[in-house]
Amino acid sequence: MEAFNRKKLYLFIVLTFFVSTTLEDNEDGGTQDNWTDHDENALIEKDGETCVLGKRKTKKAYKTNTPRGLTRNLNMAKMRPGEKLKVDFNMNGQPIGDHRATLANYCGALVKDPLNAPLYEVEQFSQIPQENKDKMWQLVLDKFDIGLDDDQEEEERKKKYMQRRKFIMESLNKKYRNFRARLKSDYYDTEETDEDRLKEENMPNFVDKKDWEWLVKYFGSEEFQKKSQRNIKNRSCLDAGHTAGSKSFAQKAEDMYKRDKVMPGLLDVYEETHLTSDKLPVTQMASDALNEMKRLLEQRKAGEISLTDEEIYAKIKPKGKRNSRDRHTGVSPSITSLFGGFSECEKLRKEADKAMNEAAEAKKEAISANEQNKILTKKLKDVEREIKLQDIFWRSS
């Protein structure tokens, strides 16, 4: 029993010494061993500050030299043979609903496979062989129900088929461009010389060596550099930024409709997507555009101007913005991709106004004709009455 007590006393002394030593180290501000095992060079001090936990420093953020990997679409891989995801489309042929993002991600995965969309000696999506495009279209049909069989009439099915295929091809085109742009920004622009870019440790591990060698040569060509500078200039003319994120304006409008029970107009969607959660403009340019929009709407309400929503948007959009951005059924977030281009939407509006005006004129003409008919009928009755009176007079005489 005495030996057991001695052991307990010994353990107590050892633990007391260990605890006191640890506390002294902490009071002295700690040592380098208190840092986590991350590489010091990876430390980023945000706003010149370092995170402090008690008396011990911890790293706040770490940058990485490893770019984000490819989207793997694991949920798609778990689908059973023959199973399809239902994708809904709005009246402009744009996907909305729960699986719209899955469809977009799947299109992105397709063009990253060189067996579908080759990189070698291909400068743009239009140069990809037609059989490859047909293959990707069929792969989309194998995984998604895009409503091609919803209509019974052959003409409607054919029209919907062409509309859906056009959208999918545009989506594949955009994803293909984005993939190549990402290769350039993450792997080409990060190195100074082609020699460094072609080193195995600097090459993207998901791109074939032969493909990468050709891309390095193409990215450095004079033709591509001119195109790149032109695109940089064009991007400086883009809109004032928006808060829609990766969500399409088609889906944003659908969400607004479900929330408000009223289909939003072009200017409603513009305002919704250019305000933060605190109802503040996302940028100064957006603030100027929204103020101008409100001013024009007030003038229209007062009867001072008769501009349509599309004409007002054309006035408030940033000067120098390329018209190609205002496409009819674009796949990227774009106000006019939802409501159609100015010419398309304005054409429908003018046709509706013309039909209403023609109906009003026809109604006026009908009323006028009816009045004329009443006058003529009265005159005819007066003439008949006069004839009868004369006939009676002659007979009586």
C-alpha positions as CSV (number, residue, x, y, z in Angstrom):
1,M,0.0,0.0,0.0
2,E,2.9,2.3,0.9
3,A,4.5,1.6,-2.5
4,F,1.3,2.4,-4.3
5,N,1.1,5.8,-2.5
6,R,4.7,6.6,-3.5
7,K,3.8,5.9,-7.2
8,K,0.8,8.3,-7.0
9,L,2.9,11.0,-5.4
10,Y,5.5,10.6,-8.2
11,L,2.9,10.9,-10.9
12,F,1.5,14.0,-9.3
13,I,4.9,15.7,-9.2
14,V,5.6,14.9,-12.8
15,L,2.2,16.2,-14.0
16,T,2.6,19.3,-11.9
17,F,6.0,20.0,-13.5
18,F,4.7,19.4,-17.0
19,V,1.7,21.7,-16.5
20,S,3.8,24.5,-15.0
21,T,6.3,24.3,-17.8
22,T,3.5,24.6,-20.4
23,L,2.0,27.6,-18.7
24,E,5.3,29.4,-18.6
25,D,5.8,28.8,-22.3
26,N,2.4,30.3,-23.0
27,E,3.0,33.3,-20.8
28,D,6.2,34.0,-22.7
29,G,4.2,34.3,-25.9
30,G,4.9,30.7,-27.1
31,T,7.5,29.4,-29.4
32,Q,7.8,28.6,-33.1
33,D,6.6,25.1,-32.2
34,N,3.2,26.5,-31.4
35,W,2.6,27.3,-35.1
36,T,0.7,24.8,-37.2
37,D,2.7,22.6,-39.5
38,H,1.7,24.6,-42.7
39,D,4.3,26.1,-44.9
40,E,5.2,29.6,-43.7
41,N,5.3,30.9,-47.2
42,A,1.6,30.0,-47.6
43,L,0.5,32.4,-44.9
44,I,-1.6,35.4,-45.9
45,E,-2.1,38.3,-43.5
46,K,-5.5,39.8,-44.3
47,D,-5.4,43.6,-43.8
48,G,-2.0,43.3,-42.2
49,E,-3.4,41.3,-39.3
50,T,-2.7,37.8,-38.0
51,C,-5.3,35.8,-36.2
52,V,-4.6,35.4,-32.5
53,L,-6.2,32.8,-30.3
54,G,-5.4,33.5,-26.7
55,K,-1.7,34.0,-26.5
56,R,-1.1,31.7,-29.4
57,K,-0.8,32.7,-33.1
58,T,-2.7,30.7,-35.7
59,K,-2.7,31.1,-39.4
60,K,-5.7,32.9,-40.9
61,A,-5.6,31.9,-44.5
62,Y,-3.4,29.9,-46.8
63,K,-3.0,30.3,-50.5
64,T,-2.5,27.3,-52.7
65,N,-0.7,26.7,-56.0
66,T,-3.1,23.9,-56.9
67,P,-5.9,25.2,-59.2
68,R,-9.4,23.8,-58.7
69,G,-9.9,20.4,-60.2
70,L,-12.4,19.4,-62.9
71,T,-16.1,18.9,-62.1
72,R,-16.7,15.2,-61.8
73,N,-20.5,15.1,-61.7
74,L,-20.5,12.3,-59.2
75,N,-24.3,12.4,-58.9
76,M,-24.6,11.8,-62.6
77,A,-22.4,8.8,-62.3
78,K,-24.8,7.3,-59.7
79,M,-27.8,7.4,-62.1
80,R,-29.2,4.0,-63.2
81,P,-29.2,3.0,-66.9
82,G,-32.1,4.7,-68.7
83,E,-32.7,7.2,-65.8
84,K,-33.1,10.8,-66.9
85,L,-33.4,14.1,-65.1
86,K,-36.3,16.3,-66.1
87,V,-35.3,19.8,-67.1
88,D,-38.0,22.5,-67.5
89,F,-37.6,25.4,-70.0
90,N,-39.2,28.8,-70.1
91,M,-41.0,30.4,-73.0
92,N,-37.7,31.5,-74.5
93,G,-36.2,28.0,-74.5
94,Q,-34.0,28.5,-71.4
95,P,-33.6,25.9,-68.7
96,I,-35.1,26.6,-65.3
97,G,-35.9,24.6,-62.2
98,D,-34.0,22.2,-60.0
99,H,-31.8,20.5,-62.7
100,R,-30.8,23.5,-64.8
101,A,-27.4,23.7,-63.0
102,T,-26.9,20.0,-63.4
103,L,-27.4,20.3,-67.1
104,A,-24.9,23.2,-67.3
105,N,-22.3,21.2,-65.3
106,Y,-22.8,18.2,-67.5
107,C,-22.2,20.3,-70.6
108,G,-19.0,21.6,-69.0
109,A,-17.8,18.0,-68.3
110,L,-18.5,16.9,-71.9
111,V,-16.3,19.6,-73.5
112,K,-13.4,18.8,-71.1
113,D,-13.1,15.3,-72.6
114,P,-10.8,15.5,-75.6
115,L,-12.7,12.6,-77.1
116,N,-15.7,14.9,-77.3
117,A,-14.1,18.3,-77.8
118,P,-10.5,18.0,-78.9
119,L,-8.0,20.8,-78.1
120,Y,-5.2,19.9,-80.6
121,E,-5.3,22.2,-83.7
122,V,-8.8,23.5,-82.8
123,E,-9.0,27.3,-82.3
124,Q,-12.7,27.5,-81.6
125,F,-15.8,25.4,-81.0
126,S,-17.0,25.8,-84.6
127,Q,-14.0,23.8,-85.8
128,I,-14.9,20.7,-83.8
129,P,-16.1,18.0,-86.2
130,Q,-19.9,17.7,-86.5
131,E,-19.9,14.1,-85.5
132,N,-18.4,15.1,-82.1
133,K,-21.2,17.7,-81.6
134,D,-23.8,15.1,-82.5
135,K,-22.3,12.7,-80.0
136,M,-22.4,15.3,-77.2
137,W,-26.0,16.2,-78.1
138,Q,-26.9,12.5,-77.9
139,L,-25.1,12.2,-74.5
140,V,-27.2,15.0,-73.2
141,L,-30.4,13.3,-74.4
142,D,-29.4,10.1,-72.7
143,K,-29.1,11.8,-69.3
144,F,-31.8,14.5,-69.5
145,D,-35.5,14.7,-70.4
146,I,-35.7,18.1,-72.1
147,G,-39.4,17.9,-73.0
148,L,-39.0,16.8,-76.7
149,D,-41.9,14.4,-76.4
150,D,-44.3,16.7,-74.5
151,D,-46.0,17.9,-77.7
152,Q,-48.2,15.7,-79.8
153,E,-48.0,17.7,-83.0
154,E,-45.1,17.0,-85.3
155,E,-44.5,20.6,-86.2
156,E,-44.3,21.6,-82.5
157,R,-41.9,18.8,-81.7
158,K,-39.6,19.7,-84.6
159,K,-39.6,23.4,-83.5
160,K,-38.8,22.5,-79.9
161,Y,-36.1,20.1,-81.1
162,M,-34.3,22.8,-83.0
163,Q,-34.7,25.3,-80.1
164,R,-33.3,22.8,-77.5
165,R,-30.4,21.7,-79.7
166,K,-29.5,25.3,-80.4
167,F,-29.4,26.1,-76.7
168,I,-27.3,23.0,-75.9
169,M,-24.8,23.8,-78.6
170,E,-24.5,27.4,-77.4
171,S,-24.0,26.1,-73.9
172,L,-21.3,23.6,-75.0
173,N,-19.6,26.4,-77.0
174,K,-19.5,28.7,-73.9
175,K,-18.2,25.9,-71.6
176,Y,-15.5,25.1,-74.2
177,R,-14.4,28.7,-74.3
178,N,-14.4,29.0,-70.6
179,F,-12.3,25.8,-70.2
180,R,-9.6,27.0,-72.6
181,A,-9.7,30.4,-70.9
182,R,-9.1,28.7,-67.5
183,L,-6.2,26.7,-68.9
184,K,-4.6,30.0,-70.1
185,S,-5.1,31.9,-66.8
186,D,-4.2,29.0,-64.5
187,Y,-1.3,27.4,-66.4
188,Y,-0.1,29.6,-69.2
189,D,-0.2,33.1,-67.7
190,T,1.4,31.9,-64.4
191,E,4.8,31.2,-66.1
192,E,7.1,33.6,-67.9
193,T,8.5,31.5,-70.7
194,D,7.3,28.6,-72.9
195,E,10.1,26.5,-71.5
196,D,8.6,26.8,-68.0
197,R,5.1,26.3,-69.3
198,L,6.1,23.0,-70.9
199,K,7.8,21.6,-67.8
200,E,5.9,18.6,-66.5
201,E,5.3,20.1,-63.0
202,N,3.7,23.2,-64.6
203,M,1.5,21.4,-67.1
204,P,-2.2,20.7,-66.3
205,N,-2.4,17.0,-65.4
206,F,-5.8,16.6,-67.0
207,V,-4.6,17.7,-70.5
208,D,-2.6,15.5,-72.9
209,K,1.0,16.7,-73.4
210,K,0.6,17.0,-77.2
211,D,-2.6,19.1,-76.7
212,W,-0.8,21.4,-74.2
213,E,2.2,21.9,-76.4
214,W,-0.1,23.1,-79.2
215,L,-2.1,25.3,-76.9
216,V,1.1,27.0,-75.6
217,K,2.1,27.7,-79.2
218,Y,-1.4,29.0,-80.1
219,F,-1.7,31.2,-76.9
220,G,1.6,32.8,-77.8
221,S,0.7,33.5,-81.5
222,E,0.3,37.0,-82.8
223,E,-3.2,36.2,-84.0
224,F,-4.3,35.1,-80.5
225,Q,-2.7,38.0,-78.7
226,K,-4.6,40.5,-80.9
227,K,-7.8,38.6,-80.2
228,S,-7.0,38.6,-76.5
229,Q,-6.4,42.3,-76.3
230,R,-9.6,43.0,-78.2
231,N,-11.5,40.9,-75.7
232,I,-10.0,42.6,-72.8
233,K,-11.1,45.9,-74.2
234,N,-14.6,44.6,-74.8
235,R,-14.9,43.3,-71.3
236,S,-14.2,46.8,-70.0
237,C,-17.5,47.8,-71.6
238,L,-19.6,45.2,-69.8
239,D,-22.5,46.0,-67.4
240,A,-22.2,47.4,-63.9
241,G,-21.9,44.0,-62.3
242,H,-24.9,42.0,-60.8
243,T,-25.8,40.0,-57.8
244,A,-27.3,37.0,-59.7
245,G,-24.1,35.0,-59.4
246,S,-24.1,31.8,-61.5
247,K,-27.9,31.8,-61.5
248,S,-29.4,32.7,-64.9
249,F,-31.7,35.6,-65.3
250,A,-34.3,33.1,-66.5
251,Q,-34.2,31.3,-63.2
252,K,-34.1,34.6,-61.3
253,A,-37.2,35.8,-63.1
254,E,-38.9,32.4,-62.3
255,D,-38.0,32.8,-58.6
256,M,-39.4,36.4,-58.6
257,Y,-42.6,35.1,-60.2
258,K,-43.0,32.4,-57.5
259,R,-42.3,35.0,-54.8
260,D,-44.5,37.8,-56.0
261,K,-47.1,35.9,-58.1
262,V,-46.5,38.4,-60.9
263,M,-44.3,37.9,-63.9
264,P,-41.5,40.5,-63.6
265,G,-40.7,42.8,-66.5
266,L,-37.2,43.6,-67.9
267,L,-36.6,46.6,-65.6
268,D,-37.9,44.7,-62.5
269,V,-35.3,42.0,-63.1
270,Y,-32.6,44.6,-63.7
271,E,-33.3,46.3,-60.4
272,E,-33.5,43.0,-58.5
273,T,-30.2,41.8,-59.8
274,H,-28.3,45.1,-59.3
275,L,-29.1,45.5,-55.6
276,T,-27.5,43.9,-52.7
277,S,-29.4,42.1,-49.9
278,D,-29.4,45.5,-48.1
279,K,-31.1,47.1,-51.2
280,L,-28.0,49.1,-52.1
281,P,-26.7,49.3,-55.6
282,V,-23.9,46.8,-56.2
283,T,-21.6,49.5,-57.8
284,Q,-21.6,53.2,-58.5
285,M,-22.4,52.5,-62.2
286,A,-25.4,50.4,-61.1
287,S,-26.5,53.2,-58.8
288,D,-26.4,55.8,-61.7
289,A,-28.3,53.4,-64.0
290,L,-31.0,52.7,-61.4
291,N,-31.4,56.4,-60.7
292,E,-31.8,57.2,-64.4
293,M,-34.2,54.3,-64.8
294,K,-36.4,55.7,-62.0
295,R,-36.3,59.2,-63.5
296,L,-37.4,57.9,-66.9
297,L,-40.2,55.8,-65.4
298,E,-41.5,58.8,-63.5
299,Q,-41.5,60.8,-66.7
300,R,-43.3,58.0,-68.5
301,K,-45.9,57.8,-65.8
302,A,-46.5,61.5,-66.0
303,G,-47.0,61.2,-69.7
304,E,-43.9,63.3,-70.6
305,I,-42.3,60.4,-72.6
306,S,-43.6,57.2,-74.2
307,L,-40.5,54.9,-74.0
308,T,-40.9,51.2,-73.7
309,D,-39.0,49.2,-71.1
310,E,-36.6,48.0,-73.7
311,E,-35.9,51.6,-74.8
312,I,-35.4,52.7,-71.2
313,Y,-32.9,49.9,-70.7
314,A,-31.1,50.8,-73.9
315,K,-30.7,54.3,-72.4
316,I,-29.5,53.3,-68.9
317,K,-27.0,50.6,-70.0
318,P,-23.3,51.6,-69.8
319,K,-22.1,53.6,-72.9
320,G,-19.9,51.5,-75.1
321,K,-21.4,48.2,-74.1
322,R,-21.3,45.9,-77.1
323,N,-24.6,45.1,-78.8
324,S,-23.5,41.4,-79.1
325,R,-24.0,41.2,-75.3
326,D,-27.7,41.9,-75.8
327,R,-28.3,38.6,-77.5
328,H,-31.7,36.9,-77.9
329,T,-31.4,33.7,-75.9
330,G,-27.9,33.8,-74.4
331,V,-26.8,31.1,-72.0
332,S,-24.9,33.4,-69.7
333,P,-26.6,35.8,-67.2
334,S,-27.9,38.6,-69.4
335,I,-31.1,40.7,-69.0
336,T,-32.0,40.6,-72.7
337,S,-31.3,36.9,-72.9
338,L,-34.4,36.5,-70.8
339,F,-36.7,39.0,-72.5
340,G,-35.3,38.6,-76.0
341,G,-33.2,41.2,-77.8
342,F,-34.5,44.7,-78.2
343,S,-35.6,44.1,-81.8
344,E,-37.4,40.8,-80.8
345,C,-39.2,42.1,-77.8
346,E,-40.0,45.5,-79.3
347,K,-41.3,43.8,-82.5
348,L,-43.8,41.8,-80.4
349,R,-44.8,44.8,-78.4
350,K,-45.3,46.9,-81.5
351,E,-47.3,44.2,-83.2
352,A,-49.5,44.0,-80.1
353,D,-49.9,47.8,-80.1
354,K,-50.7,47.8,-83.8
355,A,-53.3,45.1,-83.3
356,M,-54.9,47.1,-80.5
357,N,-54.9,50.3,-82.5
358,E,-56.4,48.5,-85.5
359,A,-59.1,47.0,-83.3
360,A,-59.9,50.4,-81.8
361,E,-60.1,52.0,-85.3
362,A,-62.3,49.1,-86.5
363,K,-64.6,49.7,-83.5
364,K,-64.8,53.4,-84.3
365,E,-65.5,52.7,-87.9
366,A,-68.2,50.2,-86.9
367,I,-69.8,52.7,-84.6
368,S,-69.7,55.3,-87.3
369,A,-71.1,52.9,-89.9
370,N,-73.9,52.0,-87.4
371,E,-74.8,55.7,-87.0
372,Q,-74.8,56.1,-90.8
373,N,-76.9,53.1,-91.1
374,K,-79.4,54.5,-88.6
375,I,-79.6,57.8,-90.5
376,L,-80.1,56.1,-93.9
377,T,-82.7,53.8,-92.4
378,K,-84.6,56.8,-91.0
379,K,-84.3,58.6,-94.4
380,L,-85.6,55.5,-96.1
381,K,-88.6,55.2,-93.8
382,D,-89.3,58.9,-94.3
383,V,-89.3,58.4,-98.1
384,E,-91.5,55.3,-97.8
385,R,-93.9,57.3,-95.6
386,E,-94.0,60.2,-98.1
387,I,-94.7,57.8,-101.0
388,K,-97.6,56.2,-99.1
389,L,-99.1,59.6,-98.3
390,Q,-98.8,60.7,-102.0
391,D,-100.4,57.4,-103.0
392,I,-103.3,57.9,-100.6
393,F,-103.7,61.5,-101.9
394,W,-103.9,60.5,-105.6
395,R,-106.3,57.7,-104.9
396,S,-108.6,59.9,-102.8
397,S,-108.6,62.6,-105.6
